[in-house]
């Protein structure tokens, strides 16, 4: 993700283009190592993107299965693993929220963006309400209290970019299920599982040539991602989890 434009909640874009130019022709390991340590969130996104690119040969179904991970088929995202008695917490309001509605006892979402970005005013008869009213939206300042009482937690991969991942994972230590989701979670999952994550839900590139052309020429990055990538859930096998 660019973390700019409509996603500019991380602040003014801070990318030293001249510094980046020095890496042209060099290996992606150097790019990842340098930029994941940057003080700029936007430059860290370059480091994470490099790690995801390097991970592509290691996130194919064959490679994952050979390393002992499970790739559930069909309807296998976070929502399908939620129980009716769960208190669910999601860090980062995304499109998957609608699949969680009515599946759990409570649904809480924390986000850097204001609540008004996600709620719609609904006027019916003489009443005015804000929907979806089944979801309680919290500011990021309430991450600790929200995640601390949740039994199922989903953390956006963007936390790997903005430097909050370890903190969020610590808040969710009592949850029975912790998953990392989104485009920025498309790297090799082994290290995430070693940190205490149980499942990842991201994507792998299914058509590299079309993906490259789309990123260069198409204004709609979301459409390119949907048409050239395949959604994929990866989780620890029962034997490895035990």
C-alpha positions in Angstrom: 0.0 0.0 0.0 1.2 3.6 -0.7 0.0 5.0 2.6 -0.5 8.3 0.8 -3.5 9.9 -0.9 -6.7 8.7 0.7 -4.5 6.7 3.1 -2.5 9.7 4.3 -3.4 9.2 7.9 0.2 8.4 8.6 1.1 12.1 7.9 2.9 14.0 5.2 4.7 11.7 2.7 8.4 11.5 3.6 10.3 9.6 1.0 13.9 10.5 0.0 13.7 9.7 -3.7 17.4 10.3 -4.2 18.3 7.8 -1.5 15.9 5.3 -3.1 17.6 5.9 -6.4 20.8 4.5 -5.0 19.2 1.1 -4.7 18.3 0.7 -8.4 20.0 -2.5 -9.6 20.7 -3.7 -6.1 19.1 -6.7 -4.4 15.8 -6.5 -2.6 17.4 -7.8 0.6 19.3 -4.6 0.8 16.2 -2.5 0.3 14.2 -4.5 2.9 17.0 -4.3 5.5 17.5 -0.6 5.0 13.9 0.6 4.8 12.2 -1.5 7.5 14.4 0.5 10.0 13.5 3.9 8.6 11.9 6.5 10.9 9.5 7.4 8.1 6.3 5.2 8.0 6.2 5.7 4.2 9.7 4.5 3.7 9.0 1.5 6.0 6.2 0.6 3.7 8.9 0.2 1.0 10.8 -2.1 3.2 7.7 -4.2 3.9 6.9 -4.3 0.2 10.4 -5.6 -0.5 9.9 -8.3 2.1 6.6 -9.3 0.5 8.2 -9.5 -2.9 11.0 -11.7 -1.6 8.4 -13.9 0.1 6.5 -14.8 -3.0 8.3 -18.1 -3.8 7.8 -19.0 -0.1 4.0 -18.4 0.0 3.0 -20.7 -2.8 0.7 -23.5 -1.5 3.4 -26.1 -2.2 6.0 -24.3 -0.2 3.7 -23.6 2.7 2.5 -27.2 2.9 6.0 -28.5 2.7 6.8 -26.4 5.8 3.9 -27.9 7.7 1.3 -25.1 7.4 -2.3 -25.5 6.5 -4.1 -23.7 3.7 -7.9 -24.0 4.3 -10.0 -24.1 1.2 -13.1 -22.1 0.4 -14.6 -19.8 3.0 -11.7 -19.7 5.4 -11.0 -16.1 6.5 -11.1 -14.7 10.0 -14.9 -14.5 10.1 -15.3 -18.2 9.4 -13.3 -19.0 12.6 -15.3 -16.7 14.9 -17.6 -18.3 17.5 -21.0 -16.9 18.5 -19.8 -16.2 22.0 -16.6 -14.4 21.0 -15.7 -10.8 21.8 -14.1 -9.8 18.5 -11.6 -6.9 18.1 -10.4 -5.7 14.7 -7.5 -3.3 14.4 -8.1 -1.4 11.2 -11.6 -0.9 9.6 -11.7 -2.9 6.4 -14.1 -4.6 4.0 -14.1 -7.7 6.0 -16.1 -6.1 8.8 -19.5 -6.8 7.2 -18.7 -10.6 7.3 -18.3 -10.4 11.0 -21.7 -8.8 11.7 -24.0 -11.0 13.7 -21.4 -13.8 14.0 -20.2 -12.9 17.5 -21.3 -11.6 20.8 -19.5 -8.2 20.5 -17.7 -6.6 17.6 -15.2 -3.8 18.3 -13.0 -1.9 15.8 -10.1 0.4 16.5 -8.7 2.7 13.9 -6.5 5.8 13.4 -9.2 7.4 11.3 -12.2 9.2 12.8 -15.5 7.2 13.4 -17.3 9.3 10.8 -15.2 7.7 8.0 -16.9 4.4 8.6 -20.5 5.2 9.7 -23.4 6.2 7.5 -26.3 8.4 8.8 -29.6 6.6 8.3 -32.8 8.6 8.4 -35.9 6.4 8.8 -39.3 8.0 9.6 -38.6 10.3 12.6 -35.4 8.7 13.8 -31.8 9.2 12.9 -29.2 6.5 13.5 -25.6 5.7 12.5 -24.9 2.3 10.9 -23.5 -0.2 11.2 -24.7 0.1 14.8 -23.7 -3.5 15.5 -20.0 -2.3 15.4 -18.4 -0.3 18.2 -15.7 1.9 16.8 -12.9 3.1 19.0 -9.9 5.4 18.6 -6.4 3.9 18.6 -5.9 5.2 22.1 -8.2 2.4 23.3 -6.3 -0.4 21.7 -5.1 -1.9 25.0 -8.5 -2.0 26.7 -10.3 -3.3 23.5 -7.7 -6.0 22.6 -7.2 -7.0 26.2 -10.7 -8.3 26.7 -11.1 -9.8 23.2 -11.2 -13.5 22.6 -10.6 -13.2 18.8 -8.4 -10.5 17.3 -7.6 -9.4 13.8 -4.7 -7.0 13.3 -4.1 -5.1 10.0 -0.8 -5.8 8.3 -0.4 -2.0 8.3 0.8 -2.4 11.9 4.0 -3.9 10.5 4.5 -0.5 8.7 3.6 2.0 11.4 5.6 0.2 14.2 2.7 -0.8 16.4 2.6 -4.6 15.7 4.5 -5.8 18.8 2.5 -3.5 21.0 -0.8 -4.7 19.6 0.3 -8.4 19.8 1.1 -7.9 23.5 -2.4 -6.5 24.1 -3.9 -9.5 22.4 -1.9 -12.1 24.4 -5.0 -13.6 26.1 -7.1 -14.1 22.9 -7.7 -17.6 21.7 -7.3 -16.5 18.0 -5.0 -13.9 16.6 -4.8 -13.2 12.9 -3.0 -10.7 10.7 -4.7 -9.6 7.6 -4.4 -7.4 4.5 -2.1 -6.5 1.7 0.8 -5.7 4.1 0.6 -9.2 5.7 1.6 -11.0 2.4 5.1 -11.8 3.6 6.4 -15.2 4.7 4.2 -16.1 7.7 6.8 -18.2 9.6 8.0 -15.2 11.6 4.5 -14.0 12.4 3.6 -17.5 13.7 6.8 -17.5 15.8 5.6 -14.3 17.4 2.3 -15.8 18.5 0.0 -15.3 15.5 -2.3 -18.2 14.7 -3.4 -17.3 11.2 -2.7 -14.9 8.3 -5.1 -13.8 5.6 -3.5 -12.0 2.7 -2.8 -12.7 -0.9 -0.1 -14.0 -3.3 0.5 -12.8 -6.8 -1.1 -15.1 -9.4 -0.2 -13.1 -12.5 3.1 -11.3 -12.1 3.1 -9.6 -15.5 -0.4 -8.2 -15.2 0.3 -7.1 -11.7 3.3 -5.1 -12.8 1.5 -3.5 -15.7 -1.4 -2.6 -13.5 0.7 -1.0 -10.8 2.4 1.2 -13.4 -0.6 2.2 -15.6 -3.8 1.7 -13.7 -5.1 4.4 -11.3 -7.2 1.8 -9.3 -4.7 -0.2 -7.3 -7.5 -2.1 -5.5 -8.9 -3.4 -8.8 -5.4 -4.5 -10.0 -4.8 -6.4 -6.7 -8.2 -8.2 -6.9 -7.6 -9.3 -10.5 -3.9 -10.4 -10.3 -3.7 -11.8 -6.8 -5.3 -14.8 -5.0 -6.6 -14.5 -1.5 -5.0 -17.0 0.8 -5.4 -18.0 4.4 -2.5 -19.7 6.2 -2.6 -21.2 9.6 -0.6 -23.4 11.9 -1.4 -27.0 11.7 -2.9 -28.6 14.8 0.3 -30.6 15.5 2.5 -27.5 15.2 0.2 -25.3 17.3 0.3 -27.9 20.1 
